[in-house]
Amino acid sequence: ETWPDQLESHLRNQPVFAVISGLVNGPWERIGDFCDRQRLPCLLPNSELPRLTNLEYGYSLYFSGGLALEAKALAVYLASLPVPPRTIKQVWRNDPYGEIPATAFSTAIAELLTETEIDNDSYTDGSEIDAVLSAHRGEMQAEVLVLWPGEQAIPALEAITRIDSGYKLVTLPSGAL
C-alpha cells in the first residue's frame, strides 16, 4: 500500500490542476480522500463504487453513482410497478461490489415500500451461492430475487440456472450481464 505516497510524490514533482477521469477497480473512496486532502479536483472518475459520503464538500465529481445508483434505481422501479412486490430476497457477495449496492437497495426499499418484506442473505464465495439462493424457500416465497454477485458474477449466474426459484423477477447489476 504505497500508492498514497507515490501519488503525493508525483504531485510534488509535477503539480497538476486536476485529475481528469481515472479508472479504479474497486472503491474510489481512498483516491477521493487523497484528492480532498490535496484540494485537488478529481473530475469524472470511472468507478462502480464511487464514494457515497462527503459529496457536497468533496473534490470528486462523479460521472455515475455506480452500483449504489443502480440499487436505488431498481428500488424506484419496483415501487413504480402497478403491483409492487410484497416479498424480496436480496443476496449479495461479501465484497464491496455486493455489500455497497445491497445496503443502498435495502435503504431505498425501506423508504419506498414500507410494507415489503426483504429476506437478506450474503455469501463469501461461489461455492456457497447455491445454498444461499435455496435457503428459506419454504418459509418465504419471495416474488423478486435481487442478486449482487460482486466480482464473481459467473458462479452466481450458473447458480440461478440450477435452482428452481419460482421468482417472478430476477435482477442483476449491469456489470454482471
N, C-alpha and C positions, 0 to 999 in steps of 0.2 A: 504494500500500500504506500508506494512512494509518489503516486501521481499528484497529490496536492502540492508536495514540494517541487515536483517537476513543473507544474503549472505556474507556481509562484516564481520559479527561476526563469521560465520563458517570458513571463510578464515583465520581470525586472530587466531582462536582457533586450527585449523588443516589445515595448509597451504598445498596446492596441486600444482603440476606442470602444470596441465591442467584439463580442463573439457572435458570429453570424452562423445560424443553423447549428450543426453539431449533431452527431448521431451517437446514441448510447444504448448498449444492450443492458437494460436494467433500469432502475430508478434514476431519475435526473437529480434527485434531491441533493446529493453531495456536491455535484457540479454547481447547482443553483446556489448552494450555501457559499461555495468559493466565490462565485460572481457577486453575491451580496457583500461578502467581506471586503472584496476589492472595489465595490461600487462600479462594477463592470457590467454593462448591459449584455444579456445573452438573448439574442433575438431569434425566435422561431426554432428552438431546439427540437429535434425529432426523437421523441421517446414515447413508448406506450405507457410509461409510468412517470408523467410529469409530477412535480411537487404540487401537493394539494393544500399546503399551508403557506401563509405569508404572501399570498398572491398580490394583494393590494400594494404592498410596500417593497416587494422583492424586485430584483433586477432581471428576472427571466420573463419574457413574453412568449407564451407558447402558441404554436400553430394549431395544436389539438389538445383536448383534455384527455386523450388517451383512453385506456381501459376504464377508468372511473367514469368518463363521459359516456362510453358505451353502456356501462351498467345503469347510469341514470336514464339514458335514452330508452333502454329496454324497460325499465320500470314505468316510464311515462307511456310507452306503447301498450304495455299490459293494462295499465289503468284506463287507457282510452278505448279498450275493446268494448263492444256492446255488452258482453257478459264477461267482466274481468274474472280471472281465476280466483277461486277461493282457497286453493292449496298450491304451494310451490315447493319443489325440492331443489335446493341450491347446493351444489357440490363444487368444491374448489381444491386445487392442489396447494399444499403448504409452501408457497413461494410468493414473492411479491406480485407476480403476474396472476396469481389466483386470489391471494388474500385482499389486495387493494380493491379490485373490482367487486369482490364478494361483499366487502364492508360497505362500499358505496351503494350497491344494489339493495342490501338489507335496509340501509338508512332511507333510501328513496321509497322503497315499498312501504316501510313503516309510516311514512308521511302521506303517501298517495292512496294506499289500500289498507286502511286500518283494520278491516275485517279479515284480511287474507292471512292465512297461517303459513309460515315458512318452516320447513324442515331443513336445517343446515348440517352439512357433513363436510369433512375435509379428509384428504389423504396425503401421504408422503411421496409415494412413487407409483408407477404404473401397475405394479403387481397388486396393489390394494384397490384399484378402481372398481373392479367387478363387485367385490364385496360391499363397497360403499354405495354403489348405484343400486344394488339389490336390497340393501338394509332398509328396514321399516316399511317395506312394500305392503305388508298385510295391515299395518297399523294406520297408515295414512295414504290414501290413493291420491297422490298429487296429480294435478292436471298438467302442470308445466315443470319441466326439468331445465334448470339454469346451470350450465356447466362452465366453469372457469378452469381449464386444464393446465394453466401455467405454461411452462416451457416444454411440456410433454403432451402435445395435442394428439399425436398418433395413437398412443395406448388408450387414451380416452375415447377417441373416435372408434377404435376397434371394440372397446367395451360396450359402447352404445349399440353396436350391431349384434353383439352376443346376447344381450339381455332382452327379455320380453317385458318392455317397460309399461306399455299401456298409456303413456303420456300423450296428451293431445298436441303438445308443442314441446320441442327440444330446442334450446338455444345454445349457441356457442359464440365466443368472441370472433371478430372478423379475422384476426390473425390465425385462427385455427382452421379456417375454411380453405 
